[in-house]
Amino acid sequence: MFTERTGGSDLAALEATATPDGQAWSLTGLKWFASNANGSAFVVLARLPSGDVAPFLVLWERRDGARNAVRIRRLKDKLGTRSVASAEVEFTGAEAFLLAGSGSGSGLGTMMKLTNASRLGVAMMGLGVARRALVESLCYASAREAFGRRLIDQPLMRRKLAELVVEVEAVQALVFDGHLGPRLRLAPALVKLRAARLGVHAASDAIEIHGGNGYIEQWPVARLLRDAQVNPIWEGGDNILCLDVRRAMLKESAHEPFLERLTTAVEQAPPGSGDLVRGRIDDLRKAITVWSSLDPVTAEARLYPLAQFMADVYAAALLLEQAGWEQRSGHGDRKALVARLYADAHLADHGPLRGLDRTAEDLDHFDDLVAGAVTL
């Protein structure tokens, strides 16, 4: 639990305190927004007597079996995620256990490890919403008829659905790399930044595709949008994620292993397919160098477009890596199609005509995109 009445991500304003109490600690304070309030344990940030901040484990019961000094003040009446109880939680001398470990200072390193793991979990929730929105959209468009044809057979709808398929698979590549790939310091923030927003965007698209039916509670997509909206907030909003990207680059040079990961991924691309992304990796390295030379105020203001650029190239490189594996394994070239469409949408220069003079590869291969995304 981070959030207090004085603020959520601003640790300098944290008021909860912990003092030594024998082999444990005594924790006192009020958390304004605690998710999963009916869970069996809490991880709570509190201030040590030294003034540093550290994470603590708090259980419902004390070691002697008595009820711990944890009180639920009230449940939050939320926009979405109503099945997960969120509440204001008060600790009045609650028994707590330091999670930072001996000799770890303030415990901020431990806290960031917990936060990064949680960010990947939130990213997975954003991806889950996006995939559900995609499935609902494809099913509805396949059944609904307008102007004498199914929605899924109409060019504008095919364009929207093809774009959604590509975006979902790109974020899926990011989430899986964050969970299963090299432990990159930058990955959790970038993956969560992209995945959480895609969930909101995809759910909104699903409502539009369903028309009036999508705007009523008897259909599932209205709930998808309500539930998706919390993901950009949980474990840090966009600005907090960008500040973490800055911290990781300035203090840990985390961009270097990140760029190496991109280069390694593109090396696995199908023959002749990685030139655009390779060029953008070089551009990204130059962009980071230029950004690092800016004055602090301007550099902070430019963090969001820089993080978006990083996420774009990251996803494009991972899709190429997957495409190479798919081709070498004899499973076809569909992922190469997805990689091309994604790179074209996010990294290519479309010129003064904004790509209107380009071939519509997404429409030409629409059936292949849909067939590989879900089974209808």
C-alpha positions as CSV (number, residue, x, y, z in Angstrom):
1,M,0.0,0.0,0.0
2,F,1.5,3.3,-1.1
3,T,-1.5,5.7,-1.3
4,E,-2.2,8.1,1.5
5,R,-4.4,11.2,1.8
6,T,-1.3,13.3,1.1
7,G,-0.6,11.5,-2.2
8,G,0.2,8.2,-3.8
9,S,3.5,8.2,-5.6
10,D,5.1,11.1,-3.6
11,L,7.0,9.2,-1.0
12,A,8.3,12.4,0.6
13,A,4.7,13.0,1.7
14,L,4.4,9.6,3.3
15,E,3.0,9.8,6.9
16,A,2.7,6.2,8.0
17,T,5.4,5.3,10.6
18,A,7.0,2.1,11.9
19,T,8.9,1.8,15.1
20,P,10.9,-1.3,16.5
21,D,8.8,-3.5,18.8
22,G,10.8,-6.5,19.9
23,Q,11.4,-8.9,17.0
24,A,8.8,-7.1,15.0
25,W,7.7,-3.5,14.3
26,S,4.7,-1.4,15.3
27,L,3.1,0.3,12.3
28,T,0.7,3.3,12.5
29,G,-1.0,5.2,9.7
30,L,-3.9,5.5,7.3
31,K,-3.8,4.2,3.7
32,W,-6.3,6.0,1.6
33,F,-6.6,3.4,-1.2
34,A,-5.8,-0.2,-0.7
35,S,-6.6,-2.7,-3.4
36,N,-7.7,-6.3,-2.6
37,A,-8.5,-5.2,1.0
38,N,-9.9,-8.7,1.8
39,G,-6.6,-10.3,1.1
40,S,-4.7,-12.4,3.7
41,A,-1.8,-10.0,4.0
42,F,-0.7,-6.4,3.2
43,V,2.6,-5.0,2.0
44,V,2.7,-1.5,3.5
45,L,5.1,1.4,3.0
46,A,6.0,3.2,6.2
47,R,8.6,5.6,7.4
48,L,11.4,4.3,9.7
49,P,12.7,6.3,12.7
50,S,15.7,7.3,10.5
51,G,13.3,9.0,8.0
52,D,13.8,6.4,5.3
53,V,10.9,4.5,3.7
54,A,10.6,0.8,3.7
55,P,8.1,-2.0,2.9
56,F,6.5,-4.0,5.7
57,L,4.4,-7.2,5.8
58,V,1.2,-6.9,7.9
59,L,-1.0,-9.9,8.6
60,W,-4.6,-9.9,9.9
61,E,-3.5,-11.8,13.0
62,R,-0.6,-11.3,15.4
63,R,1.8,-14.0,16.1
64,D,0.0,-14.8,19.4
65,G,-3.2,-15.4,17.5
66,A,-4.9,-12.2,18.5
67,R,-6.4,-9.9,15.9
68,N,-3.9,-7.4,14.5
69,A,-4.6,-3.6,14.8
70,V,-5.9,-3.3,11.3
71,R,-9.2,-1.6,10.6
72,I,-11.2,-1.2,7.4
73,R,-12.6,2.3,7.5
74,R,-14.8,2.0,4.4
75,L,-15.0,0.5,1.0
76,K,-14.4,2.6,-2.1
77,D,-17.2,3.1,-4.5
78,K,-15.2,2.6,-7.7
79,L,-15.8,3.1,-11.4
80,G,-14.7,-0.5,-12.1
81,T,-13.0,-3.6,-10.8
82,R,-15.9,-3.9,-8.3
83,S,-15.2,-7.5,-7.6
84,V,-11.9,-6.5,-6.0
85,A,-12.6,-4.8,-2.7
86,S,-10.7,-1.5,-2.3
87,A,-10.8,0.3,1.0
88,E,-9.3,2.9,3.3
89,V,-7.2,0.9,5.8
90,E,-6.0,2.2,9.2
91,F,-3.1,0.7,11.2
92,T,-3.0,1.5,14.9
93,G,0.1,0.0,16.2
94,A,-0.2,-3.1,14.0
95,E,2.4,-5.8,14.2
96,A,4.5,-5.6,11.1
97,F,7.6,-7.3,9.7
98,L,10.3,-5.5,7.7
99,L,10.7,-6.8,4.2
100,A,13.8,-4.8,3.3
101,G,16.2,-7.3,4.9
102,S,19.2,-6.7,7.1
103,G,21.7,-4.2,5.7
104,S,19.5,-3.0,2.8
105,G,19.2,0.6,4.0
106,S,15.9,2.2,3.4
107,G,14.5,-0.8,1.5
108,L,13.7,1.2,-1.6
109,G,15.5,-1.4,-3.7
110,T,13.2,-4.1,-2.3
111,M,10.2,-1.8,-2.9
112,M,11.1,-1.3,-6.5
113,K,11.5,-5.0,-7.1
114,L,8.0,-5.5,-5.7
115,T,6.7,-2.6,-7.7
116,N,8.2,-3.8,-11.0
117,A,6.7,-7.3,-10.5
118,S,3.3,-5.7,-9.8
119,R,3.7,-3.5,-12.9
120,L,4.1,-6.5,-15.1
121,G,1.0,-8.0,-13.4
122,V,-1.0,-4.9,-14.2
123,A,0.4,-5.0,-17.8
124,M,-0.9,-8.5,-18.1
125,M,-4.4,-7.3,-16.9
126,G,-4.3,-4.6,-19.6
127,L,-3.4,-7.2,-22.2
128,G,-6.2,-9.5,-20.9
129,V,-8.8,-6.7,-21.3
130,A,-7.5,-6.0,-24.8
131,R,-7.6,-9.6,-25.9
132,R,-11.1,-10.0,-24.5
133,A,-12.2,-6.8,-26.3
134,L,-10.7,-8.2,-29.5
135,V,-12.5,-11.5,-29.2
136,E,-15.8,-9.8,-28.4
137,S,-15.3,-7.5,-31.4
138,L,-14.6,-10.2,-33.8
139,C,-17.5,-12.4,-32.7
140,Y,-20.0,-9.5,-32.9
141,A,-18.7,-8.2,-36.2
142,S,-19.0,-11.7,-37.6
143,A,-22.6,-12.0,-36.6
144,R,-24.0,-8.5,-37.0
145,E,-25.2,-7.4,-40.4
146,A,-25.6,-3.8,-41.7
147,F,-26.2,-2.5,-45.2
148,G,-26.6,-6.1,-46.5
149,R,-23.3,-7.4,-45.3
150,R,-21.7,-8.6,-42.1
151,L,-19.7,-5.9,-40.3
152,I,-16.5,-8.0,-40.6
153,D,-16.8,-8.0,-44.4
154,Q,-16.8,-4.2,-44.7
155,P,-13.5,-2.4,-45.4
156,L,-13.5,0.2,-42.6
157,M,-14.4,-2.5,-40.0
158,R,-11.7,-4.8,-41.4
159,R,-9.2,-2.0,-41.1
160,K,-10.1,-1.4,-37.4
161,L,-10.1,-5.1,-36.5
162,A,-6.8,-5.7,-38.3
163,E,-5.2,-2.8,-36.4
164,L,-6.5,-4.2,-33.2
165,V,-5.1,-7.7,-33.9
166,V,-1.7,-6.2,-34.6
167,E,-1.6,-4.0,-31.5
168,V,-2.7,-6.8,-29.2
169,E,0.0,-9.1,-30.5
170,A,2.6,-6.4,-30.1
171,V,1.7,-5.8,-26.5
172,Q,1.5,-9.6,-26.0
173,A,5.1,-9.8,-27.1
174,L,6.1,-7.0,-24.7
175,V,4.3,-8.7,-21.7
176,F,5.8,-12.1,-22.4
177,D,9.3,-10.6,-22.7
178,G,8.8,-8.7,-19.5
179,H,7.8,-11.9,-17.7
180,L,10.0,-14.5,-19.3
181,G,12.8,-12.7,-21.1
182,P,15.9,-11.0,-19.8
183,R,15.3,-9.0,-16.6
184,L,15.6,-5.5,-18.1
185,R,15.3,-2.7,-15.6
186,L,13.3,-0.6,-18.1
187,A,10.9,-3.3,-19.2
188,P,8.2,-3.1,-16.5
189,A,7.7,0.6,-16.9
190,L,7.6,0.5,-20.7
191,V,5.5,-2.6,-20.9
192,K,2.9,-1.3,-18.4
193,L,2.9,2.1,-20.1
194,R,1.8,0.4,-23.4
195,A,-0.3,-2.5,-22.2
196,A,-2.5,-0.5,-19.7
197,R,-3.3,2.1,-22.4
198,L,-4.1,-0.6,-25.0
199,G,-6.6,-2.1,-22.6
200,V,-8.5,1.2,-22.5
201,H,-8.2,1.8,-26.2
202,A,-9.3,-1.7,-27.2
203,A,-12.3,-1.7,-24.8
204,S,-13.4,1.6,-26.2
205,D,-13.1,0.2,-29.7
206,A,-15.2,-2.8,-28.7
207,I,-18.0,-0.6,-27.4
208,E,-17.9,1.4,-30.7
209,I,-18.1,-1.8,-32.7
210,H,-21.1,-3.0,-30.7
211,G,-22.8,0.3,-31.2
212,G,-25.7,0.9,-28.7
213,N,-25.4,-2.6,-27.4
214,G,-21.9,-1.9,-26.3
215,Y,-23.1,1.0,-24.1
216,I,-25.5,-1.0,-21.9
217,E,-24.6,-3.3,-19.0
218,Q,-26.3,-6.4,-20.5
219,W,-23.3,-6.8,-22.9
220,P,-19.8,-7.5,-21.6
221,V,-17.8,-4.7,-23.2
222,A,-19.1,-1.8,-21.0
223,R,-17.6,-3.6,-18.0
224,L,-14.3,-4.1,-19.9
225,L,-13.9,-0.4,-20.3
226,R,-14.7,0.3,-16.6
227,D,-12.3,-2.3,-15.5
228,A,-9.6,-1.3,-18.0
229,Q,-9.4,2.3,-16.8
230,V,-7.8,1.5,-13.5
231,N,-4.7,-0.2,-15.1
232,P,-3.1,3.1,-16.1
233,I,-3.4,4.2,-12.5
234,W,-2.3,1.1,-10.6
235,E,1.4,0.9,-9.8
236,G,2.0,4.3,-11.3
237,G,0.4,6.5,-13.9
238,D,2.1,7.4,-17.2
239,N,4.1,10.3,-15.7
240,I,5.4,8.1,-12.9
241,L,6.4,5.4,-15.3
242,C,8.3,8.0,-17.4
243,L,10.1,9.3,-14.3
244,D,11.1,5.7,-13.5
245,V,12.5,5.3,-17.0
246,R,14.6,8.5,-16.4
247,R,15.8,7.2,-13.0
248,A,16.8,3.9,-14.5
249,M,18.8,5.5,-17.3
250,L,20.5,8.2,-15.3
251,K,21.3,6.1,-12.2
252,E,21.8,2.6,-13.7
253,S,22.5,3.2,-17.4
254,A,19.6,0.8,-18.0
255,H,19.2,1.9,-21.6
256,E,22.4,0.0,-22.6
257,P,21.2,-3.5,-21.8
258,F,17.8,-2.5,-23.2
259,L,19.3,-1.5,-26.6
260,E,21.4,-4.7,-26.6
261,R,18.2,-6.7,-26.1
262,L,16.6,-4.9,-29.1
263,T,19.6,-5.6,-31.3
264,T,19.7,-9.3,-30.2
265,A,16.0,-9.6,-31.1
266,V,16.3,-8.1,-34.5
267,E,19.2,-10.5,-35.3
268,Q,16.7,-13.3,-35.1
269,A,14.4,-11.7,-37.7
270,P,13.6,-13.5,-41.0
271,P,16.1,-12.7,-43.7
272,G,15.7,-9.3,-45.3
273,S,13.0,-8.1,-42.9
274,G,14.8,-6.2,-40.1
275,D,16.3,-3.1,-41.8
276,L,13.6,-0.6,-40.7
277,V,13.8,-1.7,-37.1
278,R,17.6,-1.8,-37.1
279,G,17.6,1.8,-38.3
280,R,15.1,2.8,-35.6
281,I,17.3,1.2,-32.9
282,D,20.1,3.5,-34.1
283,D,17.7,6.4,-34.1
284,L,16.7,5.6,-30.6
285,R,20.2,5.5,-29.4
286,K,20.8,8.9,-30.9
287,A,17.5,10.2,-29.3
288,I,18.6,9.0,-25.8
289,T,22.0,10.8,-26.3
290,V,20.2,14.0,-27.4
291,W,17.7,13.7,-24.5
292,S,20.5,13.3,-22.0
293,S,22.0,16.7,-23.0
294,L,18.8,18.7,-22.5
295,D,18.2,20.9,-19.5
296,P,16.3,19.1,-16.7
297,V,13.0,20.8,-17.2
298,T,12.9,20.2,-21.0
299,A,14.3,16.6,-20.5
300,E,11.4,15.8,-18.1
301,A,8.8,17.2,-20.5
302,R,10.3,15.1,-23.3
303,L,10.2,11.8,-21.3
304,Y,6.8,10.7,-22.6
305,P,7.6,10.8,-26.3
306,L,10.9,9.2,-25.6
307,A,9.3,6.3,-23.6
308,Q,6.7,5.8,-26.4
309,F,9.6,5.6,-29.0
310,M,11.3,3.1,-26.8
311,A,8.1,1.0,-26.5
312,D,7.5,1.2,-30.2
313,V,11.0,-0.1,-31.2
314,Y,10.9,-2.7,-28.4
315,A,7.6,-4.2,-29.6
316,A,8.7,-4.1,-33.3
317,A,12.0,-5.9,-32.4
318,L,10.2,-8.6,-30.4
319,L,7.7,-9.3,-33.2
320,L,10.6,-9.8,-35.6
321,E,12.2,-12.2,-33.2
322,Q,9.0,-14.2,-33.0
323,A,8.6,-14.0,-36.8
324,G,12.1,-15.5,-37.2
325,W,11.3,-18.3,-34.8
326,E,8.0,-19.1,-36.5
327,Q,9.6,-19.3,-39.9
328,R,12.6,-21.4,-38.8
329,S,10.2,-23.8,-37.0
330,G,8.2,-24.3,-40.1
331,H,5.0,-22.7,-38.8
332,G,4.6,-20.2,-41.6
333,D,5.0,-16.4,-42.1
334,R,2.0,-14.9,-40.3
335,K,4.0,-13.3,-37.5
336,A,6.3,-11.7,-40.1
337,L,3.1,-10.1,-41.5
338,V,2.2,-8.8,-38.0
339,A,5.7,-7.5,-37.6
340,R,5.6,-5.6,-40.9
341,L,2.2,-4.1,-40.2
342,Y,3.3,-3.0,-36.7
343,A,6.6,-1.5,-37.9
344,D,4.8,0.3,-40.8
345,A,2.2,1.8,-38.4
346,H,4.7,2.9,-35.7
347,L,8.1,3.3,-37.2
348,A,7.8,4.0,-41.0
349,D,7.8,7.4,-42.6
350,H,4.6,7.6,-44.6
351,G,5.4,10.8,-46.5
352,P,3.2,13.7,-47.4
353,L,0.3,11.5,-48.4
354,R,0.2,9.8,-45.0
355,G,0.5,6.3,-46.6
356,L,-2.6,6.7,-48.8
357,D,-0.6,5.6,-51.8
358,R,0.6,2.4,-50.1
359,T,-0.8,-1.1,-50.6
360,A,-3.3,-2.2,-48.0
361,E,-1.5,-5.3,-46.8
362,D,-3.7,-5.5,-43.7
363,L,-6.8,-5.9,-45.9
364,D,-5.2,-8.2,-48.4
365,H,-4.3,-10.6,-45.6
366,F,-7.1,-9.9,-43.2
367,D,-8.3,-13.5,-43.0
368,D,-4.8,-14.7,-42.1
369,L,-4.6,-12.1,-39.3
370,V,-7.9,-13.1,-37.8
371,A,-7.3,-16.8,-38.1
372,G,-4.1,-16.6,-36.2
373,A,-5.5,-14.3,-33.5
374,V,-8.4,-16.3,-32.2
375,T,-10.5,-19.3,-33.2
376,L,-14.1,-18.3,-34.0
